[in-house]
Amino acid sequence: MESTAAIALPDLWDRLVGTQTDPDLWVVVATAVAALAVVVPHTLWRISRNAITIAHEGGHGLVALLTGRQLTGIRLHSDTSGLTLSRGKPHGLGMILTAAAGYTAPPLLGLGGAALLGAGRITLLLWAATALLLVMLVMIRNAYGALTVVLTGGAFLLVSWLAGPQVQAAFAYAVVWFLLLGGVRPAFELQAKRSRGGAGDSDADQLSRLTHVPAGLWLFLFHAVSLCALLGGGRWLLGL
């Protein structure tokens, strides 16, 4: 048993930190098309947007912890909305960064994932995503949210452990394309809601109250981050 573990652990570490072969260009393009196909149509977006909500609320939660706030819970709802609760000063830099992290988290996660894939770190990406989902699961405070995170984490776990290298590569590229493309749409949806007089308590409006900067400028920041991440991440994924 000890000799088996001694062999398995170094092999496991080599898989984690080592590089994997990049997929063919047609796989990269096909996964981009597949991601676009679940982001653009409204019917499919109503389902796939749950994954963006996980990244959105996870971004709030992660930055809350990094800035010294006490994270008390995360809720994910079936209408693809979410809520992250933390304790701390109701103002100041920590609160501002926490509020700004939601809409920027999915595209920035996509950009980070594109950097890993561009460096050939496919296995590291899959395992890191699984670990983040497991950590997030601890903070989920409702049944629907727990189910969503478990199913998402389960998909990553199954692909990481059971699928072959080609399937892992296709899955990883599809996920990153989805974060990059899906990270663009929520800011436009928020802009449309605000133009109709809705979403009065959105992240942009909360940031406006915290900083006395117009909500429109914060919305512009969300657009800028998501579009720049898409352009930069897309170049890395395509090897340009």
ChimeraX attribute file (.defattr): number of C-alpha atoms within 10 A of each C-alpha:
attribute: neighborCount
match mode: 1-to-1
recipient: residues
	/A:1	6
	/A:2	7
	/A:3	7
	/A:4	8
	/A:5	10
	/A:6	10
	/A:7	11
	/A:8	12
	/A:9	11
	/A:10	11
	/A:11	12
	/A:12	11
	/A:13	11
	/A:14	11
	/A:15	15
	/A:16	18
	/A:17	13
	/A:18	15
	/A:19	16
	/A:20	18
	/A:21	13
	/A:22	20
	/A:23	17
	/A:24	12
	/A:25	12
	/A:26	10
	/A:27	16
	/A:28	22
	/A:29	16
	/A:30	14
	/A:31	22
	/A:32	22
	/A:33	15
	/A:34	15
	/A:35	22
	/A:36	18
	/A:37	13
	/A:38	19
	/A:39	23
	/A:40	13
	/A:41	10
	/A:42	11
	/A:43	10
	/A:44	12
	/A:45	19
	/A:46	14
	/A:47	15
	/A:48	17
	/A:49	22
	/A:50	22
	/A:51	19
	/A:52	26
	/A:53	23
	/A:54	25
	/A:55	27
	/A:56	25
	/A:57	25
	/A:58	26
	/A:59	24
	/A:60	26
	/A:61	27
	/A:62	19
	/A:63	22
	/A:64	25
	/A:65	14
	/A:66	12
	/A:67	15
	/A:68	14
	/A:69	19
	/A:70	14
	/A:71	18
	/A:72	13
	/A:73	17
	/A:74	24
	/A:75	19
	/A:76	24
	/A:77	15
	/A:78	12
	/A:79	10
	/A:80	17
	/A:81	15
	/A:82	17
	/A:83	16
	/A:84	23
	/A:85	16
	/A:86	19
	/A:87	12
	/A:88	14
	/A:89	11
	/A:90	11
	/A:91	12
	/A:92	11
	/A:93	13
	/A:94	19
	/A:95	24
	/A:96	21
	/A:97	17
	/A:98	24
	/A:99	24
	/A:100	22
	/A:101	24
	/A:102	24
	/A:103	30
	/A:104	24
	/A:105	27
	/A:106	32
	/A:107	30
	/A:108	23
	/A:109	21
	/A:110	28
	/A:111	26
	/A:112	16
	/A:113	29
	/A:114	31
	/A:115	20
	/A:116	18
	/A:117	27
	/A:118	18
	/A:119	16
	/A:120	19
	/A:121	23
	/A:122	29
	/A:123	24
	/A:124	21
	/A:125	22
	/A:126	23
	/A:127	18
	/A:128	14
	/A:129	18
	/A:130	20
	/A:131	15
	/A:132	14
	/A:133	20
	/A:134	16
	/A:135	12
	/A:136	21
	/A:137	20
	/A:138	11
	/A:139	19
	/A:140	19
	/A:141	16
	/A:142	13
	/A:143	11
	/A:144	14
	/A:145	21
	/A:146	19
	/A:147	14
	/A:148	18
	/A:149	21
	/A:150	16
	/A:151	11
	/A:152	18
	/A:153	20
	/A:154	15
	/A:155	13
	/A:156	23
	/A:157	17
	/A:158	11
	/A:159	19
	/A:160	22
	/A:161	12
	/A:162	10
	/A:163	13
	/A:164	10
	/A:165	17
	/A:166	15
	/A:167	14
	/A:168	21
	/A:169	27
	/A:170	18
	/A:171	20
	/A:172	26
	/A:173	26
	/A:174	22
	/A:175	23
	/A:176	29
	/A:177	29
	/A:178	28
	/A:179	28
	/A:180	32
	/A:181	25
	/A:182	27
	/A:183	32
	/A:184	25
	/A:185	20
	/A:186	19
	/A:187	21
	/A:188	15
	/A:189	11
	/A:190	17
	/A:191	19
	/A:192	13
	/A:193	14
	/A:194	18
	/A:195	10
	/A:196	8
	/A:197	9
	/A:198	12
	/A:199	15
	/A:200	11
	/A:201	11
	/A:202	15
	/A:203	21
	/A:204	28
	/A:205	21
	/A:206	18
	/A:207	24
	/A:208	17
	/A:209	15
	/A:210	16
	/A:211	14
	/A:212	10
	/A:213	13
	/A:214	13
	/A:215	19
	/A:216	14
	/A:217	13
	/A:218	18
	/A:219	20
	/A:220	15
	/A:221	17
	/A:222	24
	/A:223	21
	/A:224	15
	/A:225	18
	/A:226	29
	/A:227	18
	/A:228	16
	/A:229	26
	/A:230	25
	/A:231	13
	/A:232	17
	/A:233	26
	/A:234	22
	/A:235	14
	/A:236	18
	/A:237	24
	/A:238	15
	/A:239	12
	/A:240	8
